[in-house]
Structure formats: C-alpha cells, structure tokens
Amino acid sequence: MMDQEGIATGVLSVTSPGVHLDRDADARALAVNEYAAEVVKDHPNRFGHFASVPLPDVDASIAEATYALDTLAADGVVLMSNAHGRYLGDPDFEPLWVELDRRRATVFVHPAQPPMPLLPGTPAPLADYVFDATRTALNLVLNGVMNRYPHVRVILFHGGGFLPYAAYRFSGLAPLAVDPDRNTEDVLRDLKRFYFDTALPASPSALPALLAFAEPGHVLYGSDWPFAPQDAGSYYNHYLETYPDYTPGQADAINRTNAEALFPRLAD
C-alpha cells in the first residue's frame, strides 16, 4: 500500500478502542510496544511508532510511556480521545501530562466512541469519531492542559474533527459560557497549538478550513490505513494532491517536511 500510494514513511499506532478494554491488569498486559519497536529497528527509515499506554490507569500509563520513550525509542505515545468516558483534560490524568511535557513528547490522539448510544444505523467512525476528536480537544483547552504544558506536541487525528470549522465559535463563546477570566485570544491560542493529520478530511470543503485555521507547519499527512481501506485513502489522496490553492511549498510541507520537524530522526 505504501509503495502504491507513494508513502515513504509510516508512523504506526494502535487505534480505538486502544488497549484498556476492561481491567487495569489486562490493559497493562496488552500495552506491548516491543513489536512496533522491532519493526522500526529493522526499517528505521520506513517506519516510526507511537506507543500505546493503558489509560485510564494513570500510573501504568506513565510507566509504559517512560519505558517506550526511553528504552524502545518510541516517536511518541498514542491516546484515545476518551478513556471509558473520561476525556483527556480530566484532572486525574494530570500526572501523565506532567511527564509527557517534561519529556517534550509528541502525543497522537485518536478518536474513540463517545460515552453515548450510537445513532441508529450509523457506525461510530462515520460520525462519532469526528465529534469525539473535537470534544477532547476542547476539553484539553478549557481545562488548561494546552496552556500548562507548552512542551508537549498534540496531533489530532482526522483533521481535528470539526475543530477547525468551529474554533472561532469556541473561542468567542468560552469566556462567556465557561470562564470570564479567559479572553478569546487565549482560548484561540491554545486551540492553535494542536497539530492535525489529513486522514480523511482532505476534501474540497474540509481542507480549506483546516489550512485556514492550522498554524504553519501543523498539518501532517495521514492515511488511516488499514482501517480506511486503500480505496478510501486513494479517494482522499486525490483531493490532497489536486488542491489548487496551496501556497508555495505547502504541499511538500504537509507531505513530509512538517513531520520531519516533529521527528528529526526522519530527516537524517
């Protein structure tokens, strides 16, 4: 697939529902990152990997993140947008953010099923995942995580859900509805700290909103393979490759150089 789609390097990660399916002990056993580390070791220019951690087990997540980053040389960690209904700005998760910020880690956030019933006849990835990506991003900002931990880089999957489209709604209303001591510029600044990947939002309507909102250097190519089959990836790649309004160098930056800035070893 990578050869056929012209993808030189892929960063591997486990998707929803992550590794914490029921009990903490089982999740600790499932958070096995050695296999991905071996793939990267054997093919260092071809692959990277985000380590899985067993959130909401905070202590085990800190231990696994430390081990993966220090011993396995993981490129970052992957978190689900919610952990059994608890979102990533939850105060109980603060010790994990402290450790990730201290290590200047890159965090990849993949959407999960939100804690509510599915729409009848509508699989979660079709509608709920983009909703949950937006929900956890706003939760991180309103709970101050993005402000308190400036050294962690957070990548939102699926272009951040509808965050780029609704960002100014959030920044304009949050001081009125949530915290009158925060101003619109502070909220917008924290929203703009996120990075975004292009897995599925590369379209004639979504891509302009994403590029208009994201900070320079904050949009990264993503495929969502194999959970989005290759035909779906090709469909979105077509829109990404034929977008007519890139600024000079912007397409190359999305395809490669923005990722090299986040992961300098890939630029060697």
RAGIDA-V330088 format. One record per residue. N is the residue number from 1. RES is the residue in one letter. BURIAL is I if it has 9 or more other C-alpha atoms within 8 Angstrom, else O. Layout:
BEGIN
N/RES/BURIAL + N/RES/BURIAL
END
This chain:
BEGIN
1/M/O + 2/M/I + 3/D/O + 4/Q/O + 5/E/O + 6/G/O + 7/I/O + 8/A/O + 9/T/I + 10/G/I + 11/V/O + 12/L/I + 13/S/I + 14/V/O + 15/T/O + 16/S/I + 17/P/I + 18/G/I + 19/V/I + 20/H/I + 21/L/O + 22/D/O + 23/R/O + 24/D/I + 25/A/O + 26/D/I + 27/A/I + 28/R/I + 29/A/O + 30/L/O + 31/A/I + 32/V/O + 33/N/I + 34/E/O + 35/Y/O + 36/A/I + 37/A/I + 38/E/O + 39/V/I + 40/V/I + 41/K/O + 42/D/O + 43/H/O + 44/P/I + 45/N/O + 46/R/I + 47/F/I + 48/G/I + 49/H/I + 50/F/I + 51/A/I + 52/S/I + 53/V/I + 54/P/I + 55/L/I + 56/P/I + 57/D/O + 58/V/I + 59/D/O + 60/A/I + 61/S/I + 62/I/I + 63/A/O + 64/E/I + 65/A/I + 66/T/I + 67/Y/I + 68/A/I + 69/L/I + 70/D/O + 71/T/O + 72/L/I + 73/A/O + 74/A/I + 75/D/I + 76/G/I + 77/V/I + 78/V/I + 79/L/I + 80/M/I + 81/S/I + 82/N/I + 83/A/I + 84/H/O + 85/G/O + 86/R/O + 87/Y/I + 88/L/I + 89/G/I + 90/D/I + 91/P/O + 92/D/O + 93/F/I + 94/E/I + 95/P/I + 96/L/I + 97/W/I + 98/V/I + 99/E/I + 100/L/I + 101/D/I + 102/R/O + 103/R/O + 104/R/I + 105/A/I + 106/T/I + 107/V/I + 108/F/I + 109/V/I + 110/H/I + 111/P/I + 112/A/I + 113/Q/I + 114/P/I + 115/P/O + 116/M/O + 117/P/O + 118/L/O + 119/L/O + 120/P/O + 121/G/O + 122/T/O + 123/P/I + 124/A/I + 125/P/O + 126/L/O + 127/A/I + 128/D/I + 129/Y/I + 130/V/I + 131/F/I + 132/D/I + 133/A/I + 134/T/I + 135/R/O + 136/T/I + 137/A/I + 138/L/I + 139/N/I + 140/L/I + 141/V/I + 142/L/I + 143/N/O + 144/G/I + 145/V/I + 146/M/I + 147/N/O + 148/R/O + 149/Y/I + 150/P/O + 151/H/O + 152/V/I + 153/R/I + 154/V/I + 155/I/I + 156/L/I + 157/F/I + 158/H/I + 159/G/I + 160/G/I + 161/G/I + 162/F/I + 163/L/I + 164/P/I + 165/Y/I + 166/A/O + 167/A/I + 168/Y/O + 169/R/O + 170/F/I + 171/S/I + 172/G/I + 173/L/I + 174/A/I + 175/P/I + 176/L/O + 177/A/O + 178/V/O + 179/D/O + 180/P/I + 181/D/O + 182/R/I + 183/N/I + 184/T/I + 185/E/O + 186/D/O + 187/V/I + 188/L/I + 189/R/O + 190/D/I + 191/L/I + 192/K/I + 193/R/I + 194/F/I + 195/Y/I + 196/F/I + 197/D/I + 198/T/I + 199/A/I + 200/L/I + 201/P/I + 202/A/I + 203/S/I + 204/P/O + 205/S/O + 206/A/I + 207/L/I + 208/P/O + 209/A/I + 210/L/I + 211/L/O + 212/A/O + 213/F/I + 214/A/I + 215/E/O + 216/P/O + 217/G/O + 218/H/I + 219/V/I + 220/L/I + 221/Y/I + 222/G/O + 223/S/I + 224/D/I + 225/W/O + 226/P/O + 227/F/O + 228/A/I + 229/P/O + 230/Q/I + 231/D/O + 232/A/O + 233/G/I + 234/S/I + 235/Y/O + 236/Y/I + 237/N/I + 238/H/O + 239/Y/I + 240/L/I + 241/E/O + 242/T/O + 243/Y/O + 244/P/O + 245/D/O + 246/Y/O + 247/T/O + 248/P/O + 249/G/O + 250/Q/O + 251/A/I + 252/D/O + 253/A/I + 254/I/I + 255/N/I + 256/R/I + 257/T/I + 258/N/I + 259/A/I + 260/E/I + 261/A/O + 262/L/O + 263/F/I + 264/P/O + 265/R/O + 266/L/O + 267/A/O + 268/D/O
END
